[in-house]
């Protein structure tokens, strides 16, 4: 976890036999194991050199000296309504969410059994989607600052295109950075915040995020401060497919390229964030399409990185004011095969809806 070149890019609840395929796609972590961990699962992941965050079951504790186990986790989405089976009829219904104090107590028990690894808590879409009706009776937005006390790493999932029951889900990609921002605020910036990313139909055969939308969700999350990604790759309709991403050549190619970009920039993403007002300020020409920005300056580096995205489904023009840079600073737009030379103290760039631009600016600002 302290390796500056490691940025968590995980996949959710996958069979270890596919670990090599996911590794080829740039995945470096498994999160969750179906009815595991088992010996066969951990042995397969160890053979593939794929670390895992998994449940802390009895067998898992017998392998707590095995570095292939990178962390432990709670059950998924305790903030959602929980299934309850009627003992008389055998029918299942939904009751209230798991109370936050229970999550905190479970966290304490997990740490008592093994305090050498972080504990992951993944929450549901109620983190970002205030219209979500799946949280159950008695649930409140005020529960979340209490939930996050029960983990070392806090994550959440929201799938705007395929998972929020709206035909216009493409208008709501901003739910992803909204949830990241909330978790950072609720943890007071003291714990790593991760988020899940959609890339399949999930349960909606008529809707699926495009590769461009997946890229936007990823970079909007990173710009907002996410410190790890978890791809959700299942499909439940029109038929169940646990590894739907692997069977989608177009999306797999796009996700692989995106992961390669993130892994190359991992030392930058892991470096301290510089307040934008100190180096670069961003202004959007369209008030309905704000531009998100993240400024990074790697230790001992000679460049500044500016990561930007149009945060809404509308085009805009960004104006970026550079502060303290020498005249003639050069800006490389990463993976776009173009450069911008700054003759004054500002530059402009066009953004399509949800478009991402990643800038590397040199030389360093001139210090007073």
N, C-alpha and C positions, 0 to 999 in steps of 0.2 A: 504493500500500500504506500510505501514511502519512495518508491522508484519514480523519479521525475519523468521517465519516458513511458510510464504505464498510465493509460487512460482507460477506465473500464468501459468496454463495449460488449454487452452481455446479450444472451438469448434466453428466453423464458421457457422453462419446463420442457426441455427437449431430451430425447433419447441419447445417451452417451455414444451409441454406435454411429451417430452422425457428427461427432465432435470434429473429426478431421475435415469434413465438408464445411462446417461453420468456421473452423480456423482458417481455411482457404479464403473465406469471405471476409476475414478481418475480425471475427469474433474472438475475444480473448477471455471470456468468462461465461460459465453457466450459472443461471439462477433458478433454483428449484429442481427437484428430481421426483418423478412420479412414484409415490409410495416408497420413497427412499429417504436417506441413502441406503443402498444395499452394497454388499461386497462386490458384486458384479459391476454395478454402476461406477463405484469409485475406482475399481481396477481399470475399467475401460477409459475413464477420464484421465487416470494417471498415465496410461499407455499413450494417450493422445496429448499429454501435457496440457490439459485444459482444466484450470482450477474451477471450483464450484462454491457457491453459497447455497447451503441446503438446510433442511430441518435438523434439529438436534435430537435425533432419535437414539434409542439405546445402542444400536450398532454404530451410529456415527460417533458416539462418545468413545467407543473402543478404538477409533482411528483418529482421535484428536491430536495425535503427534504427527499425522500425515499432512504435509504442506499442501496437498491437493485440495484440502478443505480450506477455503479462503475466508469463510465466515459462516455464521448461522443466521436463520431467518425465522420470523413469525409466520403464522398462517396468513394467506393472502387476503387483502381487503377487509380487515376487521371492522372498518367503518361502514361497511354495507350491511343491509339487512341479512341476518344469518338464517340458514334453513333450519327448520324444526320439524321433526317427524312425529306425527300423532301416534302414540303407542297403541291405540285401539284400532284405528283405521289403516295405519301404515302410510297414510298420505303425508306429503311434505308441504309445509307452508313456510312463510318467511316471518321472522320475528324481528326484534330490535337489533342494532349493531352490538358488537362486543364493547362493553364499557371501557373507556380509557384507563381507569385504575387497574383493570384486569390485564391490559397490555403492559402496563408498567410493572406489575407484579411478575408477569411472565418473563419480562426482560431481566428482572433481577435474578430470577431462577436460572435463566440461560447463562448469565454472567457468572453466577456462583459455580456452575458446572464447568465453565471454560471462559476465563476472562482474557484469553490471549487473542481472541478474534472479535471482529466487529459483528454487531447484530443488525440485520436489515429489516426494516418495516416497510412494506409496500401498501399504500392506501389507494382507495378507489377514486373515481372521477368526481366525487363530491368535493375534492380539494379545489377543483377549478370550475366545475359546472354547477352553478347555484340552482339550476332548474332540475337537477337530478333527483328523481323520486325513489331511488333505490336504497336509500340509507336507513329506512325503517323508522318505526315509531319512536319518538323521544330523541331522535338525533338532532344535533345542533352544530352549526359552523363553529361554535365556541369549543367544541370537543377537540378540534385539531391541535391547538397549542398543548393540550394534555396528551394526546396520542404521541406526539413527537418526543415526549420525554422518555418513551419506552424503546429507544433504539439509538444506535450509533450512526447509522446511515438511514436516511428517510427518502423513500421513493413514492411515486404515485403513477397511476395510469389514466389517461383520457385519450380517446381515439375519435377525433372530431369528424372524420369523413365516414368511417364505417361503424362508429360505436356510440353516437349520441342521439340516435333516433330522429335525425333531421335530414330532410332532402337537400338542405343547403349547408351541409357540414363543412364544405370547403370554405365557407365564410368564417369558420370558427377555429382555424388553426391557432389563433392567438390564445385559446384555452391552454395550450401547452406551456408557453412562457408565463401565463398568468398563474398556473399551478406551481411552477418553479419559484416564482417571486413570492407566493404565499408561504411556501414551505421554508424558504430562506428567512422570511420575516418571523414565522412561528418558531423557528429554531434559533432566532436571534443571530443567524449567520454562524453558529457555532458547530454545526454538523454538516457533513456532506449531503447534498440533495441530489438525487438521481431522478430520472423519469423514464417511462416506457414510451415506445414509438410503434405506431401501427405500420404495417406494410402488406396486409392481406385484406380479403373481404371480411374476415372475422365471422360475423353472423349475418351479414347483409350481402347477398349475391349480386345486388344491383349497384353497390358502392364499394370503391376501393381507392385509397390515396394513390395519386400518380407518383412516379419517382421524384418529380419536382416538388410535390407537396411533402413527401417524406424528407427530402433535403431541407425544406423550409422548416418543418417541425424540429428537426435535429438542431439546426443552427440557431433558430429562435430560442430554443431551450439553452443551448450553450452560451449564447450571448446574454441570456438572463441570469446565468450562473450555475447551470446544471453541471455536476461533477462526474456524471456517469450515465450511460444509456443502456436500456434493456429493450431489445426488439421483441415484440409479440408477433409470432409467426404462425400461430394456429389459424385454421379455418374450420368453421362448424357447419356452414351451409354454402353451396347446396349439398355438400357431403363433408364428413369430418376428414381433416388432413392436418396432422400434428406439425408437419414440416412444410407447409405450403410455400414458404419463401424459396426453399430449395427446388421446388417444382415450377417456379416462375422465372424463366431465363431473363426477361427484361428487368424485373425488379431486383433479382439477385445481382445482376451486373451493376445496377445503379447503387445498391446498398454496399457492394464490395468496393466500388470506387469511393463512395462516401466514407466508408470505414478506413480506407487507405489514407484519405485526406486527413481524417481525425488523428490517426496514429502518427502520421508525419508531423502533425502540429501538436502532439501530446506535450512535449516539453514547454511549448508556448502556453497551451491551455492550463498547464499545471503551475505556471509562473504567476507572480502576484498581479492582481488587477490594478490598473492605474486609474484613478478617477478621471473621467473623460474631460472634465473642466480644466485639468492640468495640461492636457496634451492636444486633444481634438474635441471639438464640439460639433454635433450633428443637427441639421435642421431640415425638415421635410417641406417640400412645396405644397403637399397635399395634407391638410389637417386631418383627413380621414384615413391617412396611411402613415402613421408615425414610423420613424426609422429607429430600430434598436441598434445599439452599438456597444462594443466591448473593446477596451484598450489593454493590451498586454505588452510588457517589456521584459523579456527573459533576462535572468541574471547574467551579467558579464556579456550581454549581447550588444550589438551595434545597430539594432533596428528596433522599430516600434511596429506592432501589429494592431490593425484596426479591423475588427470583424463586424459586419453590418448586415441588416436584413430589413426589408419592408415588412412590417408586422401585420399588415392587413391585405385583403384580396383586392388591392387597388394599386395602380401605378403611381409613381411619384418621382420627383427629382430631389436628390440629396445635395445639400451644400455643407461642406466640412471645413471648418476653420482650424488651421494648424496654429499652435501656440509655441513660439520659441524655436521654430525650425529655421535652419539656414536657407537662404535663397537658393532655388534650384533643386530642392529636395526631389528625389525620385520615388514614385509610388509604383510598385508592381502589384497588379491585380492577379491574385493567385488563381491558377488553373483557368485563366481566361486569355492568356497569350496577348496581354496588352500592358502598356505602361502609361503612367501619367506624370508629366513633369510640372511641378508647381512653381510658377514664376512669381506668384504673390503669396499671401498667407492663407489661401483657401483653394479648394477645388470642388468641382461638381461632378455628379454621376447620375445616370438614369437608372431607375429601378422599375422592372415589371412587377406585377402583383406577386407578393411573397418572395421576390428575388433576393438572393444572397450575394454580397460582394465581400471578398476577403482581401485586405490591403496589407502589404508590407512596405513600410515607409523608411527610407534612409536618406541622408544620415540622421543620427540622433539629434534631438533638439539642441540648440545652442544654449548653454546655461548662462544666466546673467553673471 
